[in-house]
Amino acid sequence: MNATETPDFPPSLLDIALFYAEAGVDEAIGEQPVDRTVAPPPKPQPAVAVPAAVAAGAPPPASPGSGVQAALASRAAQPASVSAQQAETAATQAARACNTIAELEAAIRAFDGCALKATATNTVIARGNPQAKLMIVGEAPGRDEDAQGLPFVGESGQLLDKMLKAIGRDESNVYISNLLFWRPPGNRDPSAEEIVACRPFIERLIELVNPKVLVCTGKFSTGTLLGTTQGITRVRGRWHDYKRGDIAVPAMPMLHPAYLLRQPGVKREAWRDMLELAARLDELGV
Ligand code: URA
C-alpha cells in the first residue's frame, strides 16, 4: 500500500507486520500474545535470599561511593518497591560472596532479581582478557549481543573494536562488559530498578578484574559508576576517579559508540578522547 491508496480492511498480515516493523517492533519475545492492558495476576517474588532486616523494611546496605544518580534520584522521589530492594540486597550479597570471575559469572547467571532476564535469550557478561589493564563498561546488550551472549558484538561493538585498534588495543589487552547483563526489550533505556539490581555485580567484576584504567561508554554507565550528574557530552574526555572500598582507578567517560553511529559528526571528539586514553595507558606503562 502507498500513501495515496485507501488502506485495506481488515489489513493483511503483511501490512500488520510492516506497521509493527516501522514502529520498531522487530522481534518476537514470546510464543503467546500478552494483553498488557489487563492487570497481570500477582507474581511470585523473585527467588532471592532476603535478610530479615530487609524483609522488615530496613534499607539495603549502602554501597561505598556508589553513584546511580538517575536511579537513586528516582528512588528517593518514589521509594523502590520492596522487591527492588530485595533484588539489590540479594545482588550485593551474591556478588560479595564471589572471589573469582568464574564464581561471579555463575552468580550473575543464577540471579533472578532483574526482570530483564525473563525476556532475554542470553546472559551477557564480558569478552576480552580478564587480566587486561584496560576495562570498558558499556550500557546493556543489544539484539546481536543477546543472540550471541557476548557484549559489543553488533554494529556499535564493531565500531568500538575499530576505535580500540586505532590505539593498538584488542581483545587480548582489553576487557569489555556492561552495566546490565540482559537486553532491555527493544533496546530501550535501562530502568532505575534494573540498574540497581545489576550494579553490585558490575562493581564486583571491576574489583576482581582490578584494571589500571576504566572507560565508561555512554550516560548510564558514566552516571552509575562515576556518580556524574552532568550530561555525557560535558563530562566525556575528562578523567574521573572510580572509587569503591580499596579500589581507586582513573576513569574516563566516553561517548557511546551507538551515539557515534547516529551522530558521525562527533567522532572527532571521540578520537580526541581515544588519544587521551592512549596517552594515559602509555604513561602507566600498560
Ligand atoms: N551497547 C552497549 O552498551 N553494550 C553492548 O554490549 C552493545 C551495545
Boltz pocket constraint, residues with backbone or C-beta under 6 A from the ligand:
constraints:
  - pocket:
      binder: B
      contacts: [[A, 138], [A, 139], [A, 140], [A, 141], [A, 142], [A, 145], [A, 150], [A, 151], [A, 152], [A, 153], [A, 154], [A, 156], [A, 157], [A, 177], [A, 178], [A, 217], [A, 258]]
      max_distance: 6.0
